[in-house]
């Protein structure tokens, strides 16, 4: 007579399988990776931020209502394009680090 298979209970996650960060605000199961859509979302968001910084580094000077005031303010305060390019460069370096970290293979925990 054939023995009927017994259904196995689903495995429950042990405490060692779940890592908590930020005092428990973020929890992560061992072996999970960053979803693909999120990896590409990093690139799109960072490109938008860099574009915004580059386009509006001197303010909204071409706006129909307040553009004149922004141009006057820029003339009085003597904004530094070199400083703005340095800030954009720092954001770009940070962006490269974030994207490389996101696309790296998931680490194998012991």
C-alpha positions, 0 to 999 in steps of 0.5 A: 500500500502506497504511503500518502505524502505528508504536506510540509509546513512552510519554513519559518524565518529564523531571527538569523535570516532577518537583518535589522538596520536603523534600530529596527526601522528597516529589516531585510531577509538574508540573500535578498537583492535590490529589485531591478526597477529600483536600480534603474530608478536610481539612475533616472532620479539622479539624472533628473537631479543633476539636470535640475542642478545644471539648468537652475544653478543660477536660479530661474533667470528666464521666468516671465515674472520673477526672472528680472529679480533673480538676475538682479539678485545674482548681480548683487550677490556675485554667485560663483559658477565654480562652486556650483560646478563643484557641487554638481561634481560632488553629486555626480560622484555620489551618484556613481557610488550609489549606482555601483552599490545598487548594481553590485551582486548581493553579498553572501552573508556567513 
